[in-house]
Amino acid sequence: MSKNGSVSFGLTEEQVMIQQLARDFARNEIAPVAEHYDKSHEFPWPVIKKAQEMGLTAMSVPEDYGGLGLSLFEETLVAEELAWGCSGMSTAIGVNGLAFSPILIAGSDEQKKEYGGRMADGELAGYCATEPEAGSDVAGIKTTATKNGDHYILNGSKMFITGATVANYYTVFAYTDPSQRYNGMSCFIVDRDWEGVSVGKPFDKMGQHASDTAEVVFEDVKVPASHLLGQEGIGFMIAMKVFDRSRPPTAAGAVGVAQRALDESIQYAKERTTWGKPLWQHQVMGHMVADMAMQVEASRMLVWKAAWSVDAGERNTTAAAFAKAYAADACMKVTTDAVQVFGGYGYMSEYPVEKLMRDAKIFQIYEGTSQIQRNIVVRELFRK
Ligand SMILES: Cc1cc2nc3c(=O)[nH]c(=O)nc-3n(C[C@H](O)[C@H](O)[C@H](O)COP(=O)(O)OP(=O)(O)OC[C@H]3O[C@@H](n4cnc5c(N)ncnc54)[C@H](O)[C@@H]3O)c2cc1C
């Protein structure tokens, strides 16, 4: 609903076109190779290269710097479609938008031009907030950046970093003044090839095998002061603003996975017969699929609202938490029910829903767990 009270659930012609392009890409380029990358755990370079040619790894980079300059709402349309094809690949593509967000929020024109331009030219990036002992509690990080003349000395290690092994640069959160806690954190752009930056081996994960996740260690890395985003002390605020932007497209990925599980379930429930009739005509199974469809649609609406609020310049912290928690939990439920619809075949990896259920779980964990989203909702409800 807009401020003047008008409501529209329709997409513009341009938005329909963007959605269709992403849909075609997911169906023609991603879905056919999803099983291969799930099984091989390789990084899907051929798909990423094609995505780069279409500008999909630089969706949020402003047009002035060579990117697509999409609105956040348009990004969520794309994210849902890509995740329908494979959420591992959509995460590998979408993480670039996450990594660019601190630059978009707090970067200078020069920083946007250089790093946005590099992304538009085919470089990849990673977002380094989480540490071995601090994930949900962002303020609990231990990485430090100590000022030394015209540069900072960065020390610390970052855990579970998506795209770590393939990124050309990272946005990194560190304390410039640990005694100030929330007001002592800052954010920097750090090039992967600088001395003292090292990257671990990709972790072996439950799902989303096409997306690589590894540890990044910074040991006495000399970071020029020109790579500080904004000013010292605003890092925590940047991280919170990033969440408001990044949660809607992440939640849209959950919608895409859930939609795929629903589509596969409808198809299977028409083909598979027991007691002489298709599965969907057994009321319990028909209702199960109906519940799946309701949850997919409700998730999508929350995601659209949360993204639209950002584009409209409204505070969307609660809306983003609603969308992220609801869509992630619904995705887990819908994919689990899809395995149920498929019966024994659903448990076999040669059928698509087994992968969907494994891939779904991460949506309840990254970009703030489902519990943390509820904490945010409680905080927002009771501070009024
Ligand atoms: C595949 C993958 C990719 C990732 N990619 C990135 C990335 O690119 N960049 C990045 O910075 N991070 C990334 N992460 C990290 C991710 O954001 C964190 O794992 C997540 O925020 C949870 O933090 P944690 O693992 O430390 O769990 P913890 O914070 O230790 O939480 C453990 C459990 O306790 C619950 N819990 C904790 N505190 C509370 C509380 N106060 N109230 C209620 N429940 C609570 C949590 O919900 C969770 O269930 C990634 C993680 C994974 C697994």
The ligand as an ORCA input file, in Angstrom:
! r2SCAN-3c Opt
* xyz 0 1
  C      26.092    -21.556      3.564
  C      26.306    -20.317      4.369
  C      26.639    -19.121      3.714
  C      26.874    -17.965      4.461
  N      27.287    -16.817      3.812
  C      27.720    -15.758      4.551
  C      28.340    -14.629      3.922
  O      28.481    -14.576      2.690
  N      28.791    -13.620      4.713
  C      28.655    -13.634      6.070
  O      29.084    -12.685      6.716
  N      28.059    -14.693      6.698
  C      27.609    -15.751      5.973
  N      27.032    -16.835      6.600
  C      26.895    -16.830      8.038
  C      25.453    -16.785      8.537
  O      24.917    -15.517      8.337
  C      25.478    -17.219     10.021
  O      25.782    -18.607     10.038
  C      24.159    -16.950     10.707
  O      23.965    -15.562     10.876
  C      24.085    -17.621     12.069
  O      25.226    -17.358     12.826
  P      26.001    -18.569     13.543
  O      26.239    -19.624     12.523
  O      27.177    -18.011     14.236
  O      24.969    -19.153     14.596
  P      24.754    -18.611     16.082
  O      24.654    -17.139     16.086
  O      25.749    -19.244     16.963
  O      23.329    -19.217     16.411
  C      23.128    -20.609     16.682
  C      21.637    -20.857     16.913
  O      21.186    -20.126     18.052
  C      20.134    -19.229     17.692
  N      20.336    -17.977     18.417
  C      21.502    -17.295     18.582
  N      21.303    -16.177     19.285
  C      19.978    -16.129     19.568
  C      19.143    -15.208     20.253
  N      19.616    -14.070     20.781
  N      17.821    -15.490     20.330
  C      17.311    -16.606     19.786
  N      18.064    -17.516     19.112
  C      19.365    -17.267     19.003
  C      20.251    -19.034     16.177
  O      19.021    -18.706     15.591
  C      20.758    -20.399     15.743
  O      19.669    -21.267     15.584
  C      26.752    -18.006      5.873
  C      26.393    -19.191      6.511
  C      26.198    -20.335      5.781
  C      25.872    -21.615      6.518
*
